[in-house]
Amino acid sequence: MHRPDRGVSSNTCSNLAATGPALAGWLAGLSPAELAEEALIDAVAAAEKLACWAAAAQLALIGELARRRADPQFVQDEIAAELRLSRVAAATRLGLAQDLERLPAVAAALAAGGLDLPKARAIADAVAMLDEPARAAVAHEAVDRAGGHTVGELRAWLRRAVLAADPAAAEARHAQAVGERRVALTPVGDGMAELWALLPADDAARAYTAIDACARAAASPGDPRTADQHRADAMVDLLTGKVTSPAATRVHVTVPMATLLGGDQPGELAGVGPIPAPMARQAAADGLWRWLATSDDGTVIDAGRRSYRPSAALADLIRGRDNTCRFPGCRQPAHRCDIDHTVPYPTGPTTAANLATLCRHHHRLKHTGGWTVRQHPRGSLIWTSPVGRTYTTHPHAHPPPKHPPTRTPPGPA
């Protein structure tokens, strides 16, 4: 028997615009088995919006409870007992509730469904180190950006924005954090243990790249190990002296030209994210790195040649422009992605206007997953899902410099 489509109706848009009880009532009246696929996606989005509203309501209630206590430090114990949470989990909710009282724009966006709980927490954590009015300014811009990005993308933008908002304080925090570098060994059961290290971002990226290069060199046809298993084995081999690091390891760093000339805009370390300007300048001057310089509007304008095995100029340009896999929400660094022809070669040319970085999974999705993609001349991609939804991704936006250049760029290493 044909089931009617109850999900796509004239009042769908108005229902999706509702919040709280009205939205809950609309969702309660739906029967998932009777919905078309597009209507199912509408309902999924509506349920997410309702969950955001409920989270905002709970946090507001927790905040009010804390305000009524002469000593709010024990509110977390009341929350833990009532919700059957650990004390740490309850303290986390209490802390976020108190943070959102100082960030009304974030609280309002959470209640309206403009951002979810992980994004609200990411914003609150990131801006906590800033003074007013920088804290409010960064939080407002983060709220505006949150709806179009994953929480990982938002965290990366927040790290960059916080570095740019107060460069001097960021450098001081980095200097202090370097003093906390360490290595820890933790047993996890089943005869396994974690070997964990906290390192400066450039050192960590260099170490990971050496491990990855060693793992790739050891791979052979028919080897049953996964990429993660290869890297784990390669790290042990490197640390125990069984093998030496390949000489051709390299890491990509993108630096605003004004930063090369002495400005304070953060750079971008592939696979890691924003780094302080002094670290970015040092990386650009170090012969082990591949550096890319950007203009005031964020366009990649130069690719440094200070590496042992430089790739083709066009590949450098595409990876520098895209920064990550270009599927919506994917954070796989561009240097670990395929460079794909949007329109297959030879019908499509091998030019910047027809190339984009895709991780292996989303490369396969493009060819066999029922998705289609179109590319604009300046690099924007428009993805169309199997049910006809469209999603646009843009080339990575490197922020423009805040101050004019004051020095000459670094010379060859």
C-alpha beads as a LAMMPS data file, in Angstrom:
LAMMPS data file: protein, C-alpha beads

413 atoms
412 bonds

1 atom types
1 bond types

-500.0 500.0 xlo xhi
-500.0 500.0 ylo yhi
-500.0 500.0 zlo zhi

Masses

1 110.0

Atoms # bond

1 1 1 0.000 0.000 0.000
2 1 1 1.274 3.446 -0.870
3 1 1 2.002 5.528 2.209
4 1 1 1.369 9.272 1.980
5 1 1 4.315 11.650 2.388
6 1 1 3.535 13.416 5.638
7 1 1 6.871 15.179 5.933
8 1 1 6.882 17.736 3.127
9 1 1 3.965 20.081 3.584
10 1 1 3.203 23.744 3.292
11 1 1 3.937 24.285 6.967
12 1 1 7.277 22.450 7.058
13 1 1 9.313 25.658 7.002
14 1 1 7.239 27.255 9.755
15 1 1 7.583 24.111 11.879
16 1 1 11.348 24.072 11.400
17 1 1 11.418 27.713 12.521
18 1 1 9.665 26.832 15.794
19 1 1 11.460 26.163 19.067
20 1 1 10.728 24.287 22.261
21 1 1 7.339 22.671 22.893
22 1 1 5.908 23.599 19.487
23 1 1 8.775 21.864 17.709
24 1 1 8.493 18.849 20.012
25 1 1 4.789 18.578 19.247
26 1 1 5.405 18.675 15.503
27 1 1 8.051 15.959 15.737
28 1 1 5.839 13.807 17.946
29 1 1 3.163 13.809 15.246
30 1 1 5.474 12.396 12.573
31 1 1 5.746 8.717 11.620
32 1 1 9.277 8.041 10.312
33 1 1 8.146 5.068 8.202
34 1 1 5.752 7.336 6.279
35 1 1 8.287 10.056 5.444
36 1 1 10.092 10.543 2.173
37 1 1 13.879 10.738 2.392
38 1 1 14.000 14.517 2.112
39 1 1 11.374 14.809 4.839
40 1 1 13.412 12.466 7.040
41 1 1 16.351 14.847 6.742
42 1 1 14.072 17.766 7.654
43 1 1 12.964 15.845 10.737
44 1 1 16.554 14.999 11.706
45 1 1 17.420 18.706 11.532
46 1 1 14.337 19.581 13.585
47 1 1 15.250 17.024 16.259
48 1 1 18.751 18.485 16.478
49 1 1 17.285 21.963 16.903
50 1 1 15.025 20.686 19.679
51 1 1 17.998 19.061 21.429
52 1 1 19.862 22.396 21.325
53 1 1 16.863 24.192 22.840
54 1 1 16.618 21.599 25.617
55 1 1 20.353 21.858 26.361
56 1 1 20.109 25.656 26.598
57 1 1 17.115 25.365 28.922
58 1 1 18.941 22.933 31.209
59 1 1 22.045 25.121 31.371
60 1 1 19.928 28.182 32.221
61 1 1 18.305 26.226 35.045
62 1 1 21.668 25.066 36.367
63 1 1 22.940 28.648 36.272
64 1 1 19.930 29.893 38.211
65 1 1 20.402 27.164 40.826
66 1 1 24.042 28.195 41.257
67 1 1 23.041 31.842 41.714
68 1 1 20.708 30.878 44.572
69 1 1 23.423 29.086 46.510
70 1 1 25.626 31.059 48.914
71 1 1 28.436 28.630 48.028
72 1 1 27.863 27.398 44.435
73 1 1 30.813 24.966 44.489
74 1 1 28.560 22.168 45.770
75 1 1 25.901 22.628 43.072
76 1 1 27.813 20.174 40.923
77 1 1 27.171 17.481 43.537
78 1 1 23.428 18.125 43.418
79 1 1 23.484 17.915 39.618
80 1 1 25.588 14.744 39.697
81 1 1 23.205 13.035 42.137
82 1 1 20.040 13.993 40.271
83 1 1 21.287 13.154 36.750
84 1 1 23.454 10.185 37.753
85 1 1 26.550 11.920 36.397
86 1 1 30.118 11.769 37.598
87 1 1 31.242 14.770 39.617
88 1 1 33.542 15.791 36.755
89 1 1 30.721 15.633 34.192
90 1 1 28.429 17.647 36.465
91 1 1 31.168 20.218 37.056
92 1 1 31.593 20.559 33.291
93 1 1 27.893 21.381 32.863
94 1 1 27.974 23.837 35.746
95 1 1 31.058 25.534 34.310
96 1 1 29.441 25.894 30.888
97 1 1 26.240 27.261 32.457
98 1 1 28.281 29.946 34.237
99 1 1 30.310 30.686 31.090
100 1 1 27.155 31.215 29.027
101 1 1 25.918 33.817 31.496
102 1 1 28.929 35.893 30.378
103 1 1 28.301 35.032 26.716
104 1 1 24.633 35.913 26.037
105 1 1 25.053 35.676 22.260
106 1 1 26.218 32.076 22.563
107 1 1 23.394 31.197 24.977
108 1 1 20.786 32.727 22.652
109 1 1 22.167 30.924 19.600
110 1 1 22.112 27.594 21.450
111 1 1 18.478 28.126 22.487
112 1 1 17.529 29.052 18.910
113 1 1 19.261 25.987 17.447
114 1 1 21.872 28.056 15.640
115 1 1 24.636 26.022 17.252
116 1 1 24.761 22.797 19.225
117 1 1 26.179 22.012 22.664
118 1 1 29.680 20.950 21.504
119 1 1 30.008 24.191 19.520
120 1 1 28.799 26.290 22.446
121 1 1 31.355 24.576 24.677
122 1 1 34.102 25.098 22.085
123 1 1 33.372 28.836 21.919
124 1 1 33.206 29.239 25.702
125 1 1 36.478 27.352 26.216
126 1 1 38.329 29.236 23.489
127 1 1 37.381 32.788 24.479
128 1 1 37.798 32.268 28.230
129 1 1 41.427 33.403 28.004
130 1 1 40.508 36.738 26.373
131 1 1 39.656 39.999 28.092
132 1 1 36.626 42.087 27.206
133 1 1 35.836 43.352 24.612
134 1 1 37.893 40.829 22.611
135 1 1 36.007 37.944 24.249
136 1 1 32.606 39.272 23.170
137 1 1 33.817 40.151 19.663
138 1 1 35.299 36.709 18.987
139 1 1 32.249 34.974 20.495
140 1 1 29.833 36.966 18.317
141 1 1 31.757 36.156 15.144
142 1 1 32.017 32.495 16.166
143 1 1 28.237 32.323 16.581
144 1 1 27.790 33.758 13.095
145 1 1 30.133 31.123 11.652
146 1 1 29.007 28.121 13.685
147 1 1 25.999 27.105 11.621
148 1 1 28.042 26.492 8.488
149 1 1 30.867 24.520 10.073
150 1 1 31.549 21.351 12.034
151 1 1 32.785 21.647 15.599
152 1 1 36.292 20.727 14.421
153 1 1 36.283 23.487 11.823
154 1 1 34.923 25.928 14.391
155 1 1 37.661 25.033 16.900
156 1 1 40.312 25.611 14.224
157 1 1 38.826 29.031 13.414
158 1 1 38.615 29.881 17.126
159 1 1 42.285 29.050 17.692
160 1 1 43.185 31.380 14.843
161 1 1 40.837 34.128 16.021
162 1 1 42.131 33.999 19.606
163 1 1 45.740 34.176 18.381
164 1 1 44.874 37.190 16.206
165 1 1 42.803 38.945 18.884
166 1 1 45.697 39.222 21.341
167 1 1 49.019 38.184 19.732
168 1 1 51.213 39.289 22.657
169 1 1 49.183 37.298 25.173
170 1 1 49.137 34.326 22.799
171 1 1 52.937 34.311 22.611
172 1 1 53.178 34.493 26.400
173 1 1 50.742 31.577 26.755
174 1 1 52.716 29.577 24.193
175 1 1 55.972 30.193 26.039
176 1 1 54.356 28.993 29.247
177 1 1 52.817 25.962 27.519
178 1 1 56.193 24.916 26.069
179 1 1 57.395 24.494 29.629
180 1 1 54.653 21.897 30.158
181 1 1 55.835 19.542 27.383
182 1 1 56.007 15.951 28.536
183 1 1 55.662 12.281 27.625
184 1 1 53.392 9.904 29.551
185 1 1 52.917 6.141 29.573
186 1 1 49.461 4.903 30.649
187 1 1 48.291 1.262 30.816
188 1 1 44.872 0.658 29.239
189 1 1 44.367 -3.092 29.715
190 1 1 44.475 -6.119 27.418
191 1 1 48.257 -5.917 27.369
192 1 1 48.177 -2.430 25.790
193 1 1 49.379 1.001 26.866
194 1 1 49.202 4.583 25.606
195 1 1 52.398 6.496 24.872
196 1 1 51.333 10.128 24.835
197 1 1 53.290 13.327 24.261
198 1 1 52.506 17.028 24.661
199 1 1 54.801 18.968 22.310
200 1 1 55.071 22.343 20.574
201 1 1 52.903 22.199 17.456
202 1 1 55.783 22.393 14.978
203 1 1 57.736 19.633 16.705
204 1 1 54.627 17.442 16.930
205 1 1 53.870 17.939 13.232
206 1 1 57.455 17.133 12.283
207 1 1 57.423 13.983 14.423
208 1 1 54.086 12.797 13.020
209 1 1 55.231 13.427 9.452
210 1 1 58.396 11.380 10.033
211 1 1 56.319 8.525 11.481
212 1 1 53.877 8.676 8.572
213 1 1 56.688 8.706 6.000
214 1 1 58.333 5.718 7.676
215 1 1 54.999 3.863 7.687
216 1 1 54.432 4.553 3.998
217 1 1 57.939 3.388 3.146
218 1 1 57.347 0.101 4.983
219 1 1 54.022 -0.631 3.245
220 1 1 54.039 -3.371 0.609
221 1 1 51.432 -5.120 -1.554
222 1 1 49.520 -7.707 0.413
223 1 1 50.421 -6.253 3.810
224 1 1 47.270 -6.730 5.951
225 1 1 48.041 -3.864 8.357
226 1 1 45.877 -0.726 8.362
227 1 1 47.389 2.744 8.022
228 1 1 47.042 3.289 11.788
229 1 1 48.783 -0.016 12.487
230 1 1 51.572 0.911 10.072
231 1 1 52.115 4.230 11.885
232 1 1 52.082 2.579 15.323
233 1 1 54.709 0.058 14.222
234 1 1 56.762 2.771 12.515
235 1 1 56.842 4.901 15.682
236 1 1 58.215 1.974 17.695
237 1 1 60.785 1.228 14.991
238 1 1 61.919 4.879 14.930
239 1 1 62.106 5.289 18.710
240 1 1 63.961 2.023 19.258
241 1 1 66.453 2.688 16.469
242 1 1 65.333 -0.177 14.240
243 1 1 64.936 2.273 11.341
244 1 1 65.900 5.879 10.675
245 1 1 63.593 8.674 9.584
246 1 1 63.307 9.121 5.805
247 1 1 65.212 12.209 4.674
248 1 1 62.340 13.403 2.487
249 1 1 59.818 14.199 5.230
250 1 1 58.124 17.583 4.957
251 1 1 55.365 19.590 6.606
252 1 1 53.291 22.356 5.039
253 1 1 52.945 25.729 6.744
254 1 1 50.892 28.610 5.313
255 1 1 52.014 32.090 6.332
256 1 1 50.490 35.489 5.481
257 1 1 53.048 37.529 3.577
258 1 1 52.659 40.284 6.169
259 1 1 53.656 37.776 8.856
260 1 1 56.784 36.901 6.898
261 1 1 57.510 40.621 6.950
262 1 1 57.123 40.895 10.732
263 1 1 53.350 41.024 11.306
264 1 1 51.503 39.153 14.041
265 1 1 48.843 37.205 12.104
266 1 1 48.978 33.469 12.920
267 1 1 50.160 30.919 10.388
268 1 1 48.499 27.606 9.570
269 1 1 50.242 24.276 10.160
270 1 1 48.834 21.461 8.015
271 1 1 47.125 18.830 10.148
272 1 1 47.422 20.950 13.313
273 1 1 45.841 24.348 12.718
274 1 1 46.783 27.923 13.646
275 1 1 50.224 28.616 15.127
276 1 1 51.720 31.860 16.536
277 1 1 53.387 34.232 14.082
278 1 1 56.974 33.709 15.415
279 1 1 56.625 29.927 14.989
280 1 1 55.238 30.419 11.459
281 1 1 58.188 32.687 10.504
282 1 1 60.675 30.189 11.892
283 1 1 59.039 27.380 9.943
284 1 1 59.202 29.421 6.732
285 1 1 62.935 29.971 7.266
286 1 1 63.609 26.287 8.057
287 1 1 64.676 24.167 5.096
288 1 1 62.681 21.138 6.275
289 1 1 59.321 22.807 5.646
290 1 1 57.185 23.630 2.627
291 1 1 55.833 27.142 3.106
292 1 1 53.076 28.945 1.246
293 1 1 52.590 32.699 1.418
294 1 1 49.185 34.405 1.162
295 1 1 48.106 37.892 0.111
296 1 1 45.927 40.273 2.111
297 1 1 42.728 38.525 0.951
298 1 1 44.035 35.068 1.850
299 1 1 44.966 33.931 -1.672
300 1 1 48.055 31.723 -1.939
301 1 1 50.600 33.761 -3.941
302 1 1 53.917 31.962 -3.464
303 1 1 55.192 28.476 -2.674
304 1 1 58.582 28.159 -1.034
305 1 1 61.018 25.674 -2.555
306 1 1 62.958 24.899 0.610
307 1 1 62.297 21.159 0.827
308 1 1 64.162 18.038 -0.196
309 1 1 61.633 16.823 -2.726
310 1 1 59.384 19.713 -3.914
311 1 1 56.142 18.662 -5.582
312 1 1 54.821 20.278 -8.733
313 1 1 53.916 23.956 -8.378
314 1 1 50.289 23.306 -9.252
315 1 1 49.935 20.585 -6.585
316 1 1 51.433 22.968 -4.016
317 1 1 48.981 25.664 -5.060
318 1 1 45.947 23.353 -4.795
319 1 1 46.955 21.952 -1.404
320 1 1 47.718 25.435 -0.107
321 1 1 44.414 26.774 -1.396
322 1 1 42.259 23.929 -0.072
323 1 1 44.097 23.097 3.193
324 1 1 41.806 20.089 3.879
325 1 1 39.607 17.622 2.021
326 1 1 36.927 19.661 0.269
327 1 1 33.920 17.498 1.192
328 1 1 31.616 19.350 3.627
329 1 1 32.952 19.037 7.159
330 1 1 35.960 16.815 6.402
331 1 1 39.158 17.865 8.211
332 1 1 41.631 15.475 6.572
333 1 1 44.731 17.632 5.844
334 1 1 45.301 18.368 2.174
335 1 1 48.788 16.857 2.142
336 1 1 47.216 13.467 2.915
337 1 1 44.517 13.860 0.236
338 1 1 44.282 13.017 -3.446
339 1 1 44.260 15.875 -5.929
340 1 1 41.122 15.104 -7.895
341 1 1 39.846 16.354 -11.251
342 1 1 36.335 17.671 -10.582
343 1 1 35.442 16.985 -14.214
344 1 1 37.351 13.776 -15.022
345 1 1 40.420 14.018 -17.229
346 1 1 40.737 14.289 -20.208
347 1 1 37.298 15.933 -20.507
348 1 1 38.255 18.260 -17.679
349 1 1 41.619 20.060 -17.810
350 1 1 44.433 19.785 -15.276
351 1 1 44.070 23.345 -13.987
352 1 1 43.413 25.003 -10.631
353 1 1 39.807 25.611 -11.712
354 1 1 39.232 21.848 -12.088
355 1 1 41.296 20.409 -9.230
356 1 1 40.507 19.957 -5.535
357 1 1 41.834 17.902 -2.645
358 1 1 39.701 14.938 -1.543
359 1 1 40.543 12.326 1.074
360 1 1 40.444 8.767 -0.206
361 1 1 36.999 8.090 1.337
362 1 1 35.353 11.166 -0.196
363 1 1 37.193 10.582 -3.471
364 1 1 35.424 7.198 -3.657
365 1 1 32.141 8.814 -2.573
366 1 1 32.371 11.276 -5.463
367 1 1 32.653 8.437 -7.970
368 1 1 30.416 5.741 -6.454
369 1 1 28.343 7.272 -3.641
370 1 1 25.628 8.961 -5.670
371 1 1 26.951 12.498 -5.074
372 1 1 27.770 15.053 -7.788
373 1 1 30.039 18.092 -7.571
374 1 1 30.562 21.275 -9.575
375 1 1 33.493 23.670 -9.236
376 1 1 33.536 27.433 -9.694
377 1 1 36.606 29.099 -11.222
378 1 1 37.781 30.467 -7.830
379 1 1 37.657 27.025 -6.245
380 1 1 34.232 26.815 -4.562
381 1 1 32.640 23.357 -4.792
382 1 1 28.899 22.705 -4.867
383 1 1 28.077 19.170 -3.709
384 1 1 24.682 17.603 -4.414
385 1 1 23.585 14.677 -2.227
386 1 1 21.645 11.600 -3.416
387 1 1 18.375 13.243 -2.283
388 1 1 19.143 16.544 -4.005
389 1 1 20.425 18.618 -1.060
390 1 1 23.252 21.008 -1.967
391 1 1 26.236 21.969 0.182
392 1 1 28.911 24.503 -0.764
393 1 1 32.515 24.438 0.397
394 1 1 34.988 27.206 -0.246
395 1 1 38.783 27.319 -0.456
396 1 1 40.419 27.785 2.924
397 1 1 40.216 31.441 3.982
398 1 1 43.509 32.686 5.359
399 1 1 42.753 35.819 7.419
400 1 1 44.173 39.134 6.205
401 1 1 46.949 40.778 8.215
402 1 1 46.043 43.326 10.877
403 1 1 49.223 45.416 10.715
404 1 1 51.489 46.611 7.885
405 1 1 54.788 44.770 7.289
406 1 1 57.827 46.003 9.189
407 1 1 60.630 43.621 8.254
408 1 1 62.150 41.829 5.282
409 1 1 61.186 38.192 4.660
410 1 1 63.520 35.398 5.784
411 1 1 66.299 34.412 3.428
412 1 1 67.077 30.903 2.207
413 1 1 67.961 28.406 4.903

Bonds

1 1 1 2
2 1 2 3
3 1 3 4
4 1 4 5
5 1 5 6
6 1 6 7
7 1 7 8
8 1 8 9
9 1 9 10
10 1 10 11
11 1 11 12
12 1 12 13
13 1 13 14
14 1 14 15
15 1 15 16
16 1 16 17
17 1 17 18
18 1 18 19
19 1 19 20
20 1 20 21
21 1 21 22
22 1 22 23
23 1 23 24
24 1 24 25
25 1 25 26
26 1 26 27
27 1 27 28
28 1 28 29
29 1 29 30
30 1 30 31
31 1 31 32
32 1 32 33
33 1 33 34
34 1 34 35
35 1 35 36
36 1 36 37
37 1 37 38
38 1 38 39
39 1 39 40
40 1 40 41
41 1 41 42
42 1 42 43
43 1 43 44
44 1 44 45
45 1 45 46
46 1 46 47
47 1 47 48
48 1 48 49
49 1 49 50
50 1 50 51
51 1 51 52
52 1 52 53
53 1 53 54
54 1 54 55
55 1 55 56
56 1 56 57
57 1 57 58
58 1 58 59
59 1 59 60
60 1 60 61
61 1 61 62
62 1 62 63
63 1 63 64
64 1 64 65
65 1 65 66
66 1 66 67
67 1 67 68
68 1 68 69
69 1 69 70
70 1 70 71
71 1 71 72
72 1 72 73
73 1 73 74
74 1 74 75
75 1 75 76
76 1 76 77
77 1 77 78
78 1 78 79
79 1 79 80
80 1 80 81
81 1 81 82
82 1 82 83
83 1 83 84
84 1 84 85
85 1 85 86
86 1 86 87
87 1 87 88
88 1 88 89
89 1 89 90
90 1 90 91
91 1 91 92
92 1 92 93
93 1 93 94
94 1 94 95
95 1 95 96
96 1 96 97
97 1 97 98
98 1 98 99
99 1 99 100
100 1 100 101
101 1 101 102
102 1 102 103
103 1 103 104
104 1 104 105
105 1 105 106
106 1 106 107
107 1 107 108
108 1 108 109
109 1 109 110
110 1 110 111
111 1 111 112
112 1 112 113
113 1 113 114
114 1 114 115
115 1 115 116
116 1 116 117
117 1 117 118
118 1 118 119
119 1 119 120
120 1 120 121
121 1 121 122
122 1 122 123
123 1 123 124
124 1 124 125
125 1 125 126
126 1 126 127
127 1 127 128
128 1 128 129
129 1 129 130
130 1 130 131
131 1 131 132
132 1 132 133
133 1 133 134
134 1 134 135
135 1 135 136
136 1 136 137
137 1 137 138
138 1 138 139
139 1 139 140
140 1 140 141
141 1 141 142
142 1 142 143
143 1 143 144
144 1 144 145
145 1 145 146
146 1 146 147
147 1 147 148
148 1 148 149
149 1 149 150
150 1 150 151
151 1 151 152
152 1 152 153
153 1 153 154
154 1 154 155
155 1 155 156
156 1 156 157
157 1 157 158
158 1 158 159
159 1 159 160
160 1 160 161
161 1 161 162
162 1 162 163
163 1 163 164
164 1 164 165
165 1 165 166
166 1 166 167
167 1 167 168
168 1 168 169
169 1 169 170
170 1 170 171
171 1 171 172
172 1 172 173
173 1 173 174
174 1 174 175
175 1 175 176
176 1 176 177
177 1 177 178
178 1 178 179
179 1 179 180
180 1 180 181
181 1 181 182
182 1 182 183
183 1 183 184
184 1 184 185
185 1 185 186
186 1 186 187
187 1 187 188
188 1 188 189
189 1 189 190
190 1 190 191
191 1 191 192
192 1 192 193
193 1 193 194
194 1 194 195
195 1 195 196
196 1 196 197
197 1 197 198
198 1 198 199
199 1 199 200
200 1 200 201
201 1 201 202
202 1 202 203
203 1 203 204
204 1 204 205
205 1 205 206
206 1 206 207
207 1 207 208
208 1 208 209
209 1 209 210
210 1 210 211
211 1 211 212
212 1 212 213
213 1 213 214
214 1 214 215
215 1 215 216
216 1 216 217
217 1 217 218
218 1 218 219
219 1 219 220
220 1 220 221
221 1 221 222
222 1 222 223
223 1 223 224
224 1 224 225
225 1 225 226
226 1 226 227
227 1 227 228
228 1 228 229
229 1 229 230
230 1 230 231
231 1 231 232
232 1 232 233
233 1 233 234
234 1 234 235
235 1 235 236
236 1 236 237
237 1 237 238
238 1 238 239
239 1 239 240
240 1 240 241
241 1 241 242
242 1 242 243
243 1 243 244
244 1 244 245
245 1 245 246
246 1 246 247
247 1 247 248
248 1 248 249
249 1 249 250
250 1 250 251
251 1 251 252
252 1 252 253
253 1 253 254
254 1 254 255
255 1 255 256
256 1 256 257
257 1 257 258
258 1 258 259
259 1 259 260
260 1 260 261
261 1 261 262
262 1 262 263
263 1 263 264
264 1 264 265
265 1 265 266
266 1 266 267
267 1 267 268
268 1 268 269
269 1 269 270
270 1 270 271
271 1 271 272
272 1 272 273
273 1 273 274
274 1 274 275
275 1 275 276
276 1 276 277
277 1 277 278
278 1 278 279
279 1 279 280
280 1 280 281
281 1 281 282
282 1 282 283
283 1 283 284
284 1 284 285
285 1 285 286
286 1 286 287
287 1 287 288
288 1 288 289
289 1 289 290
290 1 290 291
291 1 291 292
292 1 292 293
293 1 293 294
294 1 294 295
295 1 295 296
296 1 296 297
297 1 297 298
298 1 298 299
299 1 299 300
300 1 300 301
301 1 301 302
302 1 302 303
303 1 303 304
304 1 304 305
305 1 305 306
306 1 306 307
307 1 307 308
308 1 308 309
309 1 309 310
310 1 310 311
311 1 311 312
312 1 312 313
313 1 313 314
314 1 314 315
315 1 315 316
316 1 316 317
317 1 317 318
318 1 318 319
319 1 319 320
320 1 320 321
321 1 321 322
322 1 322 323
323 1 323 324
324 1 324 325
325 1 325 326
326 1 326 327
327 1 327 328
328 1 328 329
329 1 329 330
330 1 330 331
331 1 331 332
332 1 332 333
333 1 333 334
334 1 334 335
335 1 335 336
336 1 336 337
337 1 337 338
338 1 338 339
339 1 339 340
340 1 340 341
341 1 341 342
342 1 342 343
343 1 343 344
344 1 344 345
345 1 345 346
346 1 346 347
347 1 347 348
348 1 348 349
349 1 349 350
350 1 350 351
351 1 351 352
352 1 352 353
353 1 353 354
354 1 354 355
355 1 355 356
356 1 356 357
357 1 357 358
358 1 358 359
359 1 359 360
360 1 360 361
361 1 361 362
362 1 362 363
363 1 363 364
364 1 364 365
365 1 365 366
366 1 366 367
367 1 367 368
368 1 368 369
369 1 369 370
370 1 370 371
371 1 371 372
372 1 372 373
373 1 373 374
374 1 374 375
375 1 375 376
376 1 376 377
377 1 377 378
378 1 378 379
379 1 379 380
380 1 380 381
381 1 381 382
382 1 382 383
383 1 383 384
384 1 384 385
385 1 385 386
386 1 386 387
387 1 387 388
388 1 388 389
389 1 389 390
390 1 390 391
391 1 391 392
392 1 392 393
393 1 393 394
394 1 394 395
395 1 395 396
396 1 396 397
397 1 397 398
398 1 398 399
399 1 399 400
400 1 400 401
401 1 401 402
402 1 402 403
403 1 403 404
404 1 404 405
405 1 405 406
406 1 406 407
407 1 407 408
408 1 408 409
409 1 409 410
410 1 410 411
411 1 411 412
412 1 412 413
